[in-house]
C-alpha cells in the first residue's frame, strides 16, 4: 500500500473554498504531507488558496460548477462527473487510500465512497456532523448509515461526543475503529499582530466600545437568537457594549434575527455583516473584539472554537459536551447554560469590563490551542489512523 515508502492518499473534500472549508482542508493536507504522506487534494473550482501559496502536495479541482443557481439536476450531474474524474485520477496516480469527508450522509457522499471502494481503495472518513443540522429539531433519518458503515475501514471524529453519537447510529461498528482527532483550524497563513484600535478603524467600529463578536456561518444550531435575547440585557446594564455579528446565514432566515433586533431596539448597539469573510480578513475581526461568544445549541466540533483559541480570544460558550472538553470554566473561557439567554448575559457582563480577567482568559486560550490543536499534532494522529487502516489490509 506504500508508494516509494510513502502512504499515498486521495483527500476528497468537494466543498473547499465554496464555504470556507479550504483553510481546514489545506491545513490538514499540509500537516499530512509534512508527516510524509504523498497526497492529492480533490476539491471544487471555487478553491483558490493553492493559487496564492505553495503547498507540499498536489491540488486537483474535478468538481466544477457544482454550486450556484443552475438547476439542481445539472449541478448534480456535474458532481457525478467530478466524482468520476476524482477516482480516475487517483487510480492513475497510484493512490490507494481515500480520505473522505462526510457532512450529511447524502447520496453524493455515498457516491464517492462507492466509487473508491469499487476500485479497491482503503477508506478513512471524517464524519463532521453525525446528524444533518439543516434539519435540526426534526427526527433524524438513518437510511444511509448502514450503507456507509459497511464500507468504512476507519472513522475520524472531532470529539468524544461525536464518537458516542456515531456509535449510537452505527450499531455494530467496531468501537476501536472510531478515532477522536481534534478539529484543526489554527491560522497558519494570515495570523498577524494587530492592535485593537487599528482593527476597529479598518472595520469602522466604535473605538471606545466593548466589542463582543459572534463569528461564523449562521445556522439555527448556532444560537444567534439566544445571543440577541441576551444582548437586550447586556446593553441595558453596559451602554458601552457593542455586538458584532459576522457570517452568512445558511438554511435559516435572516429576518428571524432582524426581527429580534427591531423588537428589542438593539439597532444602535449592533453591527451586522451577513457575508462570507475571506480568511485573510478574519484576524482583523478577532483583533477588534474584547470577547467572542459561541452560543451554540448543538455541535460535534467547531472550527470557530479552535480559531478563537488560536487567536487568543476571551471566549464565552454554551456548556455543550464538545465545548466542556475544551473549555474549563473560568480558566481558558467561560461557560453558560445552553439556551439560557439570562445566564449568557450574566457571563458576558461578568468579564466585559474586567481587563485583567480578559487578558488571563486570552493567555490560557492561546495555551490551549498550542497544547491541543496544533496542525503538527493533528497530522501525526491522522497518519496513525492511516497506518492502522493499511495494516488491516496487509494482515
Residue pairs with C-beta under 8 A, 6 or more apart in sequence:
1 7
1 8
1 96
1 97
1 122
1 390
1 393
1 394
2 8
2 390
3 38
3 94
3 96
4 38
6 36
6 37
6 38
7 36
7 37
7 38
7 97
7 383
7 386
7 387
7 390
8 37
8 38
8 39
8 93
8 94
8 95
8 96
8 97
9 32
9 37
9 38
9 39
9 40
9 95
9 97
9 98
9 99
9 386
10 39
10 40
10 42
10 86
10 90
10 95
10 97
10 98
10 99
10 116
10 121
11 25
11 28
11 29
11 32
11 39
11 40
11 41
11 42
11 99
12 42
12 86
12 98
12 99
12 100
12 101
12 112
12 116
13 21
13 25
13 41
13 42
13 43
13 101
14 42
14 43
14 44
14 63
14 66
14 79
14 82
14 108
15 21
15 43
15 44
15 101
15 103
16 22
16 25
16 43
16 44
16 46
16 47
16 61
16 63
17 43
17 44
17 46
17 47
17 48
17 49
18 44
18 46
18 47
18 67
19 217
19 250
19 276
20 217
20 276
20 279
22 43
22 47
22 48
22 49
22 279
23 49
23 185
23 187
23 189
23 279
24 183
24 184
24 185
24 303
25 41
25 43
25 47
26 41
26 49
26 50
26 53
26 55
27 184
27 185
27 186
27 188
27 375
28 184
28 375
28 378
28 379
28 382
29 39
29 41
29 55
29 57
30 55
30 56
30 57
30 188
30 375
30 379
31 184
31 375
31 376
31 378
31 379
31 380
31 382
32 39
32 57
32 379
32 382
32 383
33 39
33 55
33 56
33 57
34 56
34 376
34 379
35 379
35 380
35 382
35 383
36 383
37 57
37 383
37 386
38 57
38 95
39 57
39 58
40 57
40 58
40 59
40 60
40 89
40 90
40 93
40 95
41 57
41 58
41 59
41 60
42 60
42 61
42 62
42 63
42 86
42 89
42 90
43 59
43 60
43 61
43 63
44 61
44 63
44 64
44 66
44 67
44 82
45 61
45 63
45 64
45 65
46 67
47 59
47 61
49 55
49 189
49 279
50 59
53 189
60 86
60 89
62 81
62 82
62 83
62 85
62 86
62 89
63 78
63 79
63 82
63 83
63 86
64 78
64 81
64 82
65 75
65 78
66 75
66 78
66 79
66 82
67 75
68 75
76 108
79 108
79 111
80 111
83 108
83 111
83 112
83 115
84 115
86 112
86 115
87 112
87 115
87 116
87 119
90 98
90 116
90 119
90 121
91 119
95 121
96 120
96 121
96 122
97 121
97 122
97 123
97 124
97 386
97 389
97 390
98 112
98 116
98 121
98 122
98 123
98 124
99 124
99 125
99 126
99 382
99 386
100 109
100 112
100 113
100 116
100 123
100 124
100 125
100 126
101 125
101 126
101 128
102 109
102 125
102 126
102 127
102 128
102 129
102 148
103 109
103 128
103 129
103 132
104 129
104 132
104 134
105 132
105 144
105 145
105 148
106 144
107 144
109 148
110 144
110 147
110 148
113 123
113 125
113 148
113 151
113 152
114 151
116 123
117 123
117 151
122 153
122 389
122 390
122 392
122 393
123 151
123 152
123 153
123 154
123 389
124 152
124 153
124 154
124 155
124 156
124 385
124 386
124 389
125 148
125 152
125 154
125 155
125 156
126 155
126 156
126 157
126 158
126 181
127 155
127 156
127 157
127 162
127 166
128 158
128 300
128 301
129 300
130 157
130 162
130 165
130 166
130 169
130 300
131 140
131 165
132 140
133 219
133 220
133 221
133 298
134 251
135 141
136 219
136 220
136 221
136 297
136 298
137 220
142 169
145 169
145 170
148 170
149 170
149 172
149 173
152 173
153 177
153 389
153 392
153 393
154 177
154 178
154 179
154 385
154 388
154 389
155 166
155 170
155 173
155 177
155 178
155 179
156 178
156 179
156 180
156 181
156 382
156 385
157 163
157 166
157 178
157 179
157 180
157 181
157 300
157 301
158 180
158 181
158 182
158 183
158 300
158 301
158 322
159 180
159 183
159 300
159 301
159 321
159 322
159 325
160 180
160 321
160 325
161 300
161 320
161 321
161 322
161 325
162 180
162 300
162 301
162 322
163 178
163 180
165 300
166 173
166 178
167 173
167 175
167 178
179 381
179 384
179 385
181 378
181 381
181 382
181 385
182 301
182 306
182 372
182 373
182 377
182 378
182 381
183 301
183 302
183 303
183 305
183 306
183 373
184 306
184 373
184 375
184 378
185 303
185 304
185 306
185 307
185 310
185 373
186 306
186 307
186 310
186 369
186 373
186 374
186 375
187 279
187 282
187 283
187 307
187 310
187 311
188 375
189 279
189 280
190 279
190 280
190 282
190 283
191 283
191 310
191 311
192 283
194 283
194 284
194 287
195 287
196 211
196 287
196 288
196 290
197 207
198 287
199 284
199 285
199 287
199 288
200 206
200 207
200 211
200 288
201 207
202 284
203 244
203 284
203 285
203 288
205 211
205 242
205 244
205 271
205 288
206 242
208 240
209 240
209 241
209 242
210 238
210 240
210 241
210 242
210 290
210 291
210 352
210 353
211 242
211 244
211 288
211 289
211 290
211 291
212 231
212 234
212 241
212 242
212 243
212 244
212 289
212 290
212 291
212 292
212 293
212 348
212 352
213 244
213 246
213 285
213 286
213 288
213 289
213 291
213 292
213 293
213 313
214 224
214 227
214 243
214 244
214 245
214 246
214 247
214 292
214 293
214 294
214 295
215 246
215 247
215 277
215 282
215 285
215 286
215 292
215 304
215 308
216 222
216 246
216 247
216 303
216 304
217 247
217 248
217 249
217 250
218 224
218 245
218 247
218 248
218 249
218 250
218 252
218 257
218 274
219 250
219 251
219 252
220 251
220 252
220 297
221 296
221 297
221 298
221 299
222 294
222 295
222 296
222 297
223 295
223 296
223 297
223 318
223 339
224 245
224 257
224 295
225 256
225 257
225 260
226 295
226 297
226 339
226 340
226 341
226 344
227 243
227 293
227 295
227 341
227 344
228 243
228 257
228 260
228 261
228 264
228 266
229 260
229 264
229 341
230 295
230 341
230 342
230 344
230 345
230 348
231 241
231 243
231 264
231 266
231 269
231 270
231 345
232 264
232 266
233 341
233 342
233 345
233 349
234 241
234 243
234 345
234 348
234 349
234 352
235 241
235 266
235 269
237 345
237 349
238 349
238 352
238 353
240 353
241 269
241 348
241 352
242 269
242 270
242 271
243 266
243 269
243 270
243 271
244 270
244 271
244 273
244 285
244 288
244 289
245 257
245 270
245 271
245 272
245 273
245 274
246 273
246 275
246 277
246 285
247 273
247 274
247 275
247 276
247 277
248 274
248 275
248 276
249 274
254 274
257 272
260 266
261 267
261 270
261 272
277 285
282 307
283 311
286 292
286 307
286 308
286 311
286 313
287 311
289 313
290 314
290 352
290 358
291 313
291 314
291 315
291 316
291 348
291 351
291 352
291 358
292 308
292 313
292 314
292 315
292 316
293 315
293 316
293 317
293 344
293 348
294 302
294 304
294 305
294 308
294 315
294 316
294 317
294 318
294 323
295 317
295 318
295 336
295 344
296 302
296 317
296 318
296 320
296 323
297 318
297 338
297 339
298 320
299 320
299 322
299 323
300 322
301 322
302 322
302 323
305 315
305 317
305 323
305 326
306 369
306 373
308 315
308 365
309 315
309 326
309 332
309 365
309 366
309 368
309 369
309 373
310 366
310 369
310 373
311 366
312 362
312 363
312 365
312 366
312 369
313 362
313 365
314 333
314 351
314 357
314 358
314 361
314 362
314 365
315 327
315 332
315 333
315 334
315 361
315 365
316 333
316 334
316 335
316 336
316 344
316 347
316 348
316 351
317 323
317 327
317 333
317 334
317 335
317 336
318 335
318 336
318 337
318 338
318 339
318 344
319 335
319 336
319 337
319 338
320 338
323 335
324 335
326 332
326 333
326 368
326 372
327 333
327 334
327 335
329 335
331 364
332 361
332 364
332 365
332 367
332 368
333 361
333 364
333 365
334 347
334 350
334 351
334 361
335 347
336 343
336 344
336 346
336 347
337 343
351 357
351 358
351 361
352 358
